[in-house]
Amino acid sequence: MALILNEEAQMVRDTALDFFRERSPITAMRKLRDDNDPDGFSRDLWRQMAELGWTGFLVNEDDGGSAFGMTGLTQVMEAAGRTLAATPLLSTALLGASLLSIGGTKGQKADYLPRLLAGEHITALAVDEGSRHAPDQIGTTAERDGAGYRLNGQKTFVLDGHIADTLIVAARTGDAVMLFLVPGEAASRTRLSMVDSRNAALIRFDNVLVGPDAVLGGGAIALELALDRARVGLAAEMLGSAQEAFDRTIQYLKDRKQFGVAIGSFQAMKHRAAEMFCEVEITRSAVLAAASALDQGSNDAAALVALAKAKANATLYLCGNEGVQMHGGIGMTDEHEIGFFMKRSRVAEVSFGDTRFCRDRYAGIMGY
């Protein structure tokens, strides 16, 4: 598998870095938070991202996408992580596009994908029901009602759930897990307040009736593949955030002076900075290896995914904490941006599998 970006992926990376730096700096995230924006993201920015083709990286060419794959999309998500950009990349361009492409019927693809690709339709995957990621513990039920199904249950921490046009709901029918396309307004939705100011929602289904055309194919197999893509995509975003936190901290160590010299010249600071650098580079290799394995359908893809997410969890946690500590008192203030990376690390770590979940999954795959 490739551990070096090809020319096309490098072009995507450079374009994405410029895009987010110019059009969605951290000040944009701060404004969304301070204004208590009802959407939690810029719809105009999202349409611009769609125009660049990023919403179609996981969609086949026959369905209007580019099929550029996870290696390409992770470059976009890493760039978004550099500025902590709040966008539906994960919920829609990754999860929604994946599940519709994998399990959608011809009619479902024709109905949903054109609007999704144009940045006009937001999706959200409703899978987890507790405080931690546990896709094998689904209690939401889907019972037969005539030709359709009636959904009952509750989902929590649903990314972009409060503004999603379509919810992709994992529900249990007997011993099997099925996926359903449910209009967002059909459920009871409560927006949650997250420490990183990102979108999430508590969603309840009370006898929500859907027709047979709401069933999305693939079931548990499609769900697992989509979740693995989400883990790598999020790991890439976390890598971008860790890199940015590291870069900002290094610059501060060069600029801040004590006793007439830069604090970065102190041996203790050098050691801590060196550790951050090494962890970021190891994480970069892990993310690229996992994305490449998913694109190639490698047998070791699931193990590499678990490894990448576990490593990204630890690295962003380290860089977020060290960034705040090395900045000293100013790092603890809301006026300074370095603290946003620490806050983001806490939410991103538990999304789609915290370190304990990923390590346990890796051990199981490896036969321990």
C-alpha positions, 0 to 999 in steps of 0.5 A: 500500500502507498505511504506517499501521496501521488500527484493528484492527492497532493493537489487536493491537499494543497487546494484544501489547505488554501481553501480552509486557511482563506475561507474558514479560519478558526475565527469562523468557528468562533463566530458560529459558536458565539452567534449560537448559529442555528445550523452550526456551519456555513451552508454557503461554505458547504456549497463551495466545497461541493463545487470543488467535488469533495462531496463526490470522492466516495461516490462512483462516477456512474452516480455523478462522483469521482470515486477518488477514494479515502486517500483523497478525502482524508487530505481534505479532512486533514486540512479542515482539522488545521482550522477546526472547520465545522462542516458536514464532511464527516456526516454527509460526504463520508458517511452519507455518501458511503452508505448510499453508494454501498447499499442504495438502490438505483432509485435511492441513488437517483433521489439522494445523491445528486442533491448530496453532491451539490451540497444541498442535502445533509445526512446524519448517521444515527447509530450510537445509543449510549455515552460511548461508541458501541455499534454492536449494542443497538436497541432501537427497533424496527417492527413490521407494519404492513409493507413498511416498518415502525421505528422506536428508540433513541440515538445520541451524539448524532453528528449534524443530527439536528439539521439533517435532511435525512437520517440514516438509522441503524435499527434491529429487526430481530437478530439482524441490523438494518439501515433506514432512510428517515426524513429528519423532521419525522423524529424528535430532535434535540441539539446537544451542547458540545465542549468543542462547539460542534453539531450533535443531537439527541434523536428519538423515534416514537412509532415513526412509520417508514415505507419499504422504499426507506430500507437501505441495503447492506445492513451491518456489513455496509455499516461496518465499512462506513464506520471504518471510513469514518474512523479514518476520516476523523483520524485524518482531521485529528491529525490536521488539528494535532499538526496545527497545535504543534506548529503554533506551539513551536512558533510560540516557543521561538517567540516567547522569551524569558531571561533574555532567551527564547523558551524553546532553547530550554532543554525540557521544552525541546524534549517535549516538542520532539515527542510531539513531532514524532507522534504527529509523523507516526500518526500521519503514516498510520492514517495514510496506511489505513486510507490506502488499505480501505481504497484497495480493499486490503485484508488488514484494512480493519486492523489498520483503521483501529490502529490509526484512530487509536494513534490519532486519539493519543496524538491530538490529546498530547498536542492539545494538552502540551499546546495549552501548557507550553503557552502558559497562562494565556493558553487557558484563556478563551481569547487565545485559540490554542485551547480550542484544539484541546477541547476538540480532542476530547470530543473527537477521541470518543467519536467512532471509537475511543482509544480503549475501543480501538485497542480492543478491536485491534487485539481482537482482529489480531487474535488476542 
